[in-house]
């Protein structure tokens, strides 16, 4: 198939692209604006393939998207382009509304115009797959799980913008018969993760001898999903999923934030011990909590398991070890980002 991936230079998008080029015969066109979090070096492992191509474009630019669709003629649009960091949305919500809401609207309009001109088998095969987050569901207590029918209750500018985009996608499916798919995933982690997110942030700060900031008392719980497992799930959904359906994708790996940080420190203690012989865990500090910090997210992924046969294959312990080792072995990748764009400073202090 021909698959157009928006946001393909981002963390999850690049993992999907690498998987498709390395493990399938699909052709892939990446459309990415290359904002601060878009990193072309994440695509270097597949950039020489004759089944890979790239165009720099903004998903809010309808003419550029229309041109890409007309030239590439995709059978699948995998829409991952989004502003994605909760802390950044607290400080600057406008960009999240623009990219996640207006950008998704633009993609839907251009996809619909393209879809209506298709005929026969091409029209039958077409899918618009919107990749979203479990944060649209709000916060859980100590028990229970998010399912595909959980009511939306977004709590941050980021999750509100993603909830809006989910609703737009489903509306275009119901109103205009666009064959849409929606997936909501739990927290991803793994190689090529942009350094502002928890796991790479802690890893890098630990190696640099800096404090390891943990929000509140560290008791907030997330379900962690190894990014390569997520890429497999996305492929399963757009290849075999039923148009109009939603699929939740989770890692079956709930952990408190403080336990995630301690797990990273434990791997570093083995792989690159501190010169003074102490544990990296000694660098942990507790800082003022994020405004409106959701207590717990947890995904029930029964539907995608039963309908499409997908299960996570990487345990949290294995995934953390692989991730930390990757950062140890690829300092050039993340150091270039720190030097040019991001200095691991605190974000999300409710400036609005």
Secondary structure, DSSP 8 states (H G I E B T S, - for coil): -EEEEETTTSHHHHHHHHHHHHHS--EEEEEE---TT--GGGGGGGTT-TTEEEEE--TT-HHHHHHHHHHH--SEEEE------HHHHHH-HHHHIIIIIIHHHHHHHHHHHHHHT--HHHHHH-EEEEEEEGGGG----SS--B-TT------SHHHHHHHHHHHHHHHHHHHH---EEEEEE-EEESTT--TTSHHHHHHHHHHTT--EEEETTS--EEEEEEHHHHHHHHHHHHHH--TT-EEEE--S-EEEHHHHHHHHHHHHHHHS--TTS--GGGGEEEE---TT---B--B--HHHHHHH-----S-HHHHHHHHHHHHHH-HHHHHHHHHHT--------S--
